[in-house]
Amino acid sequence: MSELVDVIAGRRFEREPAIPCPLCGEWNEPRVIKARYGMLASVAECLPCRLAYQTPRPSDEASQAYMNMRWSSGDSYVADAGAKLTQARKNAQIVREAVPEARTLLDFGAGSGAFVLAAREAGFDAVGVERSEAARARARASYGLELLEAMPEDTHYDVVTLWDVIEHLRDPVALLKWLRSRMAPGGVIVLETGNYENWKRLAQGDTWGLYLLDHQFYFTPASLKMVARKAGFAEFRLTRRGRRIPAPMPAQPSHRDLLTHSLYDRAMKDWPKHGDINVMIALAKVPAAAAVTASRPSIAGAGQGLEIVGGKRKARGLERILQLFRRGGADDRSGDAGA
Ligand SMILES: [Zn+2]
């Protein structure tokens, strides 16, 4: 395990010591996966927490070298300003519908700034914080936008957004706690991240596109909710955005079609509320002391495309859910002629 070495732009980086599950402290055996961009991910699953995480982790230096490589690479993920803005505008609409009254917004880990721009278009008084110099330079070049290097002092925001950020953090509970302290009572945090419990991961196995060197966590709705709750947020909800369903079964289905549909059906049977969501957009609130008596969730849109996750999970048998969670899909692809 400790002989795992990350090679980034010709430099070699040792991994950190192995870690137990950051939520419950249990030790779980990791599996090394060939991630994108020729990198490695070493992923362990904690079944009771329904959380997957990297152990041993890449070093902080490796993560920084990786992010610099990505931001200066000019690949489509970072370079396509038009596509990023289109997606950001959709996301801004989701946030606007969820919090129609909110005014101030902080985008934490703003990347190239597309969401800050879209949020301003949607009527928010929005700022973005981004620690990568390369990303801030790209925001300037792409949108003429000045992102902040650090959080402004003494400002409390109505909304804080983290798009594709939380899975990169080494201590998400601590960071969310700190962000909560910079939010107004009743403020809403928006967390977007991949969903480990979705049929695409089962179908794609180790080729799932979200296995990345710098993804420290692979959340499920349950573990993401746990993190939000530990950080002091309440009223966790998952939007119904980011759903993907397989193409309709053709008249002459291939082995791959049959496999895809069976994995989809299996995921939807075990996780009917989110088995079809590949990328989650979750919302949670800073509890407002005065609103304790309110039984009705005060996030507008609840019940219209938003749903409460967890709490009401049918007791299907924990074992069964855990078994399906564990099945990564690698075994399932053994008979897959296509891949
Ligand atoms: Zn755990």
Residues whose N, C-alpha, C, O or C-beta is under 5 A from the ligand:
A	BS01	ZN	C21 L23 C24 G25 E26 C46 C49
